[in-house]
Amino acid sequence: MTLLDLQGLTKAYPGVVANSDISFAIGKGQIHALLGENGAGKSTLVKTIYGLVRPDAGTMTLEGAPFTPTDPRAARAAGIAMVFQHFSLFDALTVAENIALGMENPPKQRELAQRIREVSENYGLPLSPDRIVGDLSAGERQRVEIIRCLLQDPKLLIMDEPTSVLTPQEVEILFGTLRLLASEGTSILYISHKLEEIRALCEHATVLRLGKVVGTCDPRETTSRDMAELMVGTTLMTPKRDGETLGDDVLVIEGLTAPAPHQFGTALKNICVSVKSGEVLGIGGVAGNGQDELVAALSGEMPVDATMVTLDGQAIGDLDPNTRRKIGLCAAPEERNGHAAAPDMTLTENALMTAKTRLGLSKNGFLDWPSARDFALSVIEGFDVRTPGPETAARALSGGNLQKFVIGREILQKPRVLVVNQPTWGVDASAAAAIRQALLDLAGEGSAVVVISQDLDEILEIADRFAALNEGTLSPAVPTAGLTMERIGLMLGGAHDMEAAHVEA
């Protein structure tokens, strides 16, 4: 039985048709995947279903009746709920207070707290309504968003990249919850670039490319590679390194210790690791265990004692970001819009901001705009950034395309050391493969590369060694060759003493 039927949905913006004649149906109790590379039109489509976008043409039918939500409130009233990729929670408030803010007519706090406990227990999402959100892990924050949706008793739950911040164990808990919801009749529209997860969870998939439906499949009977190639329309490349020659230590971190930068931050505790020329070091960890703080300490945003960080033997721990860039250390933080890029600035301006010092895009106090524009164009062309041009504002790009621009901007500066946090977060399979290949090529040219990622498959694919970050402490780095998920799980859980003994043995 069909829950939601879409017929001929079309939405155009100046210069681009985001959705073109999209038609498909979602069955009741069905876990339905929506696949497509960045810019394929997925976001526009789900925003249309959720009432954030009005289509130019086409119709939607919900349980046989016309469905034309004018805003998210109308969509929620009709039974549509959505868990966004970026959580909208207030750190200083409790779980119950955050959930109440997202409800039209919240009950009294005592009654709401009881309902939160009941729903969290019934759906395998243990969560106390009295916890302060700032103290929660990324996985627990996602539970807040999901429980807020479940309290609406939704007919359709839309999930956008729901596992990007979860551990493997948390993914299994989430999948169990979604399967239970589906068995009770709730439909799930699931968006993810992690195709193995799609194969494990979803029973039907609709594939978009350039705003159009290009195919459907049963993920359980389709390989990840076949789905990826249907998404991009070409044969998918597999990242590989041509030979491997490691040189001397380039980046040395010795006793890196720093207090938490804010109330909900993580202190860094005696971190020690080195990275050689030509090496890719992978650092894994559950979100909120010090990744942002480590990137800040290495990039210069959070100065530390000079000798805690050295580059080619030079103590740089107390240098500012521009000085570090000039001598060869570039970094790309996790948060794209607002941290790695200024949303209201053009791509040319964003390219200039980090490349000005290293590429000499200013002279005698004057900015070299033609060269900055050329550099922005080289990033756009080299990393297949889908945008009208270098004068486009950063906020106008899809998340995946902005990610490609940010990573490309740093790689093309040819740094001596590159530190990247979540390099392929939110990008499609083809773009992820291209970014990983670019990181391997950079290492192949002699740079030292530090990849901080929650995608363990990514780390195992490109890194020479792996270290786990847990509560601000880094485990000893071990070779990725022969590394098992069981051993990685122990390292992520903080079994550093055991790992140190293993390394010594």
N, C-alpha and C positions, 0 to 999 in steps of 0.2 A: 504494500500500500504506500502511495506517495504522500510525503509530508509537504515538501516544498518543490514547486515546479517553476523553472525559469525558462522563459521563451523569448528569444531575440533581444536580449538585453544589450544595449549599446550606449556607450558613454564616450564623448570626445572632449578633449581639452585643446587649447590652441597649439597646433603643431603636432598633435598625437591623438590617435584613437586608442583609448585605454582598454575598452571592451567593444568587441564587434560581433553582434548577432550571436551572443552566447545563450545556448539552450542546453539544459540538463535537469535531471530530477534527483532529489534526495529522498530515499525511502524512510518510513518510520522505523526507528530502532537501528538504522544503518550507520556504520562508521565509514564515512565517505571522504576520501582524500582529494584535496585540490592541489595539483602540482603545476609547476611552471618555473622557468628561470626568472631572475630579477627583471622587472619591467614587463612581465607577461600579462599582467592585469589582475592578479589575484587580490591585491589590496583594494583596488577599486570595486571589484565584484563583491567582496565581503562587506565593504562599507555600504554598498547599495542595499544588501540584505539587511544590514543593521540600521539603516535609516540615516546614515551620514552623507550619502551621495544620492542625488536624484538622477535616474537614468534618462537619456534623451529619447530612447525608444525601447520597446519591449514590455513584457508583463511578468509579474510574479503571482503565483497562486499558492496560498497556504491552506492546507486541508480543504481544498476545493473552492475556497473563497478568494476573491481578489485581495492582494497584499501590497499596499502602497505606503509604507511607513514614511512619515514626514521627518522624523527625528528618532534617535535611539530610544527615547522614552516610549514612543509608539511601538517600536520594534519589541522592546522588553514586555510591554503590555500584551503583545500578541504571542509571546512565548519564545522570543529569540534572545539568547544570551551570548556574550562574547568575552573571552579571556584574551586580552591583548598581549603582544610580545613584550611590551614595556609596561611594567606594573605601575598603577597609579595609586600609591599608598603613602600615608603620612607616617614617617618613622617614629615620631614622638607620641602617637596615639596607640591605643590597644587594638587588638584584633577586632573586638566587638565594635569599637568606635569607628574603625575604618569601614567595617561592613555596613554599619548604620548609615554612613555618609553616602553609600552607593544604593540605598533603598529609597523608593518613593515615599512609603509610609512605614518607617521602622517601628517595631513594637518597643515596649519599655525594655530597658537594658537587661533586667533580670530574665525576662521572657526570651529576648534575643540571645542571651548567653546560653540558655538552655537549648534553644533551637540549633545554635552553632555546635554545641556538644553532641546533640543527637545526629545531625547531618554528618559531622566529621567522623563519628564512630560508625554510622551506617555505611559510609562509602570508603572506609579505610584510609581516612585522611586525618589522623590524630592531630588536634590543635586546640590549645586552651584559649578561650575568648579573652582572658585577662592578660595575655602576654603582650609586651610592647613590641610593635612591629620592627623597630630598629634592632631588636635583639634576635630576630628570626633569620634563619638561613634563606637562601634564594628559593629553595624548594618549599619551605614553609610559607614564604610570602606568596608563592603561586597558589598554595592551598587556600589562602585567604581569598584570593580572587575567585577560585573555583567555588568555594563554599558560598561566597556572595552570590554567584550565579545560581547555584543549586537551590538557594532559599527562594528563588523566583519560580521554582518548579518548571524549568524551561522545556519546550518541545524540541528546540534545536540549540545545541551548544557549539559555538564556533571557537576553535582553538588555533591561535596563530603562533607557530614555532614554540610549542609548549615545553619542549625538553631541552632548550638551549642552555639552561642554567641548572640542570638536574644531574645528580650522580646516577650511575647505572641502577642502583638500588631504588632511587626515587622514581626513575622512569618506570620500573616494574610496578611500583605502587600506583602511579598515575594510570598506567595501562589497565590495571585491575579495576580501578574506579571507572574508567571509560567503558570497559566491557560490561560492568555491572549496570551502568546507566543505560547502555544500549539494550541490554536484556530486559530492562524495565520499560522500553519504548522510546527513550530519548534518542534523537538523532544527533550525530556528531559530524561536523564539517571540520576536517583536520588538515591544517597547512603545515608542512614541514619540508625541509631540504634533506632530512636524514632518511634516505630511501629504505634502508634496512628496517627502520622503525615502521615505515609505511607498510612494508611487507608483513611485519609481525602483527600489526594492529588492524589495518583497514581491509574491507572486503570489496571495495569498489573505488576507482580513481578516475577523475576527470583531469585531463592534461590541457593546459593553456600554453599557447606560444604566440607572442606578438598580439595579444588581445583576443585571440580566437581559440575555440575548442579544436584541438588537432587530433584528439583520440581519447579513448577510454580503455580501461583494462581492469583485471582482477589482480591486485598487487601480490596476492598469495601465489599466483601462477605466473608471475612475470619477474624477471631478474631486475636487480637494481640498475644494472648497466643499460638494459633495454628501456627502462622507464626514463633514465637520464638522457638517453639519446633521442627518445621521443620528445622530451622537453626542449632540447636544444636544436634538434633537426640535423645533427651531424654526429660523426663518430667521436666518442669521448676520449680525451687523452688521459694517459696514466702518468702521473709525475714520476720522474726518474732522474738520477744524478749520473752524469758522465764521469766515472772515476771518482776517487775520493782521496785527497791528499790533505792531511791535517798539518798545520804549522805549529808555531809556538803559541803560548797563552797570549791572548789579546785583551780580554776582559777578565779581571780578577776581582772577586768580591770576597772580602775577608772581614768576618766579625760584624757584618752589617746589622746594626741595631738602631731602632728608631721608635719613638712613642707613637701611639695611635694619633692620627692628625685631627680626629674629631670623636665625638661621643660614641658613634657607631662604627668607627674604624677599627683596624687591626694593627697592633704593634708588631714590628719586625724584630726577631730575636736571633741574634748571632748567626746570620746567614753566611755561609761560606761555599763558594763554587767558582770555578774558572771555565772559560770558554776559549777554545783555540781558533786560530785562523782556519777557515774552511769547515768549521763545525756548526751543526745545528743542535742546540740544547733545548729539549722540550721540558717545560714545567707545567705540571698538572695540579689540579686542586678544585675542590668544591667552591663555588662562588662565595666571596666574603672571607676568605682565609688569608688575605694579605696581597692578592694579585695587584690591585690598584696601587697599594702602598709601595710594592716592589718596583713597579713601573715608574712611579713618581720619584723614588730614590735613585733609580738608574738614569732617568731622563734629566734630572736636575730640578724638577718641580718641588721636590722635598729634599733640601740640602742635608747632608749628613757629614760626619767627620771625613776629612779629605782622604785619609788612607784607607777608608772602608771600601772605596771603589777606585780601581786603577785601570787605565787604558794604555796599553803598550808601555807599562811601567810608570806612567805619569799619574799621580794622585789627583782624582777629579771629583771626589765626593762632595766638595764644597763649591763646585762651579755651577753657574746658572745654565739653563737649557741651551741658550744660543752659543755660549762658549763651548759647551760639549758638542753641539752640532758642528761647529767650525773645525774641531779636531777629530770629528768622525763618529760621534755616537748619536744616532737618530732613534726616535721612538714613536710608536703609534699606540695611544691608549685605547681601551675598550669602547668607551662612549664616543660615538662618531659625531653626533650632532650636538654641538655645544662645548666639546672638549677637543676632539681631534679636528673638528672643523667649526668655523663660525657660521651659523645657519643663514644669516642675512647677507653674508659676503659672497661675492662671485667665486667661481672655481679658480680664476686667475688670482684673486686676492688671497684665497686660501693657500694656493700653491706658493705665493710670495712669502706668506707668513713664516713657513718653516724652512723654505729653501733659500731665502734671502742671504743668509750668512754663508751657508756652505757653497752655494753656486754663484755668489758674487752678484746678486741681482740689485745691488745698490752701490753707488759710487759717489763719494763726496757729498753724502747726504741726500742724493737724488735717487729715486726708485727707477729701475729699468723696466718699465711696463711692457715694452715689446718682447723682451727676453722672458719675462714672467709669463706672458700669454703663450709664447712658444713652448715653455716648459709645461704649462697646464695642458696644452694641446698634445704634447708628447705623452703625458700621463693618460689622457682620455683615449688616445689612439692605441697606446701600448697595452692598456688594461681593459679595453672594450667597455668604456664607461658610456652608458646610454644617456646622452644629454644633448640638447640642441647646440651647445657650444660652451666655450670657456667663460662666457659672460653670464651664464646661468647661475642663480643663487644656489648655494649648497642645499638649502632646505627643499628645493624643488626636485631633488633627486630621490629615487627610492632608496631605502636603507642599504640594499645590496650594492647599488651603483655607487653610493657615497663611500661605502666600505672599500670598493675597488679603487676609487680615486685616492682615498687616504693612504692605503697600503702602497699603491703605485707611486704616489708622491714621495714616500720615504725610500722605497727601493731604488728609484731612478736617481737619487742623490748619491748612490754608490757609497754608503757609509762603511766605515771600518767595523762598526758594531751596529746591528739593528736589533732593537727590542720591540716585539709586537705582542699585544694582548688580544686574544680572540681574533686572529687574522681573517678567518672565513666565517665569522658569525653572521648568520642571516643571508648568506649568498648561496646561489644555486650550485648544483654539482659541477657544472662546466666552469663557472667562475672560481669555485673553490680549488679545482684542479689547476687552473691557470695561476692562481695566487701561490699555491704550494710549489708549483714548478718555478715561479719567479724567486721564491725564497731559496730553493735548492740551487738555482743558477747563481744567486748572489753569494751563497756559501762557496759554490764552485769557483768563484772569482777571487776567493780569499777572505771574504768577510766572515766575522763571527756573528751568528744569528741566535737570538734567544726567542723562542716561541712559547708564550704562555697561553694555554688553551684548556678548555673543559672538554674538548672533543678528543678522547683518548685515541680513537682511530687515526685522527689527524697526526697526533704526536708520533704514534708508532710508524706512520707512513713516511715521515720526513726527518725525524730526529735521530741523531747518533746516540745521544744519551738522554735519560729521563730522570727528573727529580720531582718529588711531590711536596707541595706547600700545604701545611696544616697549621692553623692558628698562628700564622706568622713565622713558623719554623720550617726550614727546608731540609728535606732528607738528603743523604748522600746521592750524588748522581750515578746512575748505573747504565750500562749499555742497553739499548732498546732491543738488540738482537736476542731473541729467545725469551723476552720478557712476557710473562703471563698476566692475564687479567686478575688472577687471584693475588699475585704478588703486588700488582699495581693497586688493587683494592686495599691491601694492608698498608701500603705506603700512604695512600690518600687518607686512610683512617688514623695516621699518626704513629705507625709502628716504626719509628725512626731508629730506635735502638736495635731492633731486630735487623733492620736494613743495614745499619752500620756494621753489625757483626757479619752479615752476609757478604758485604763488600770486602771486609778484611779477610774473610775466609777465601 
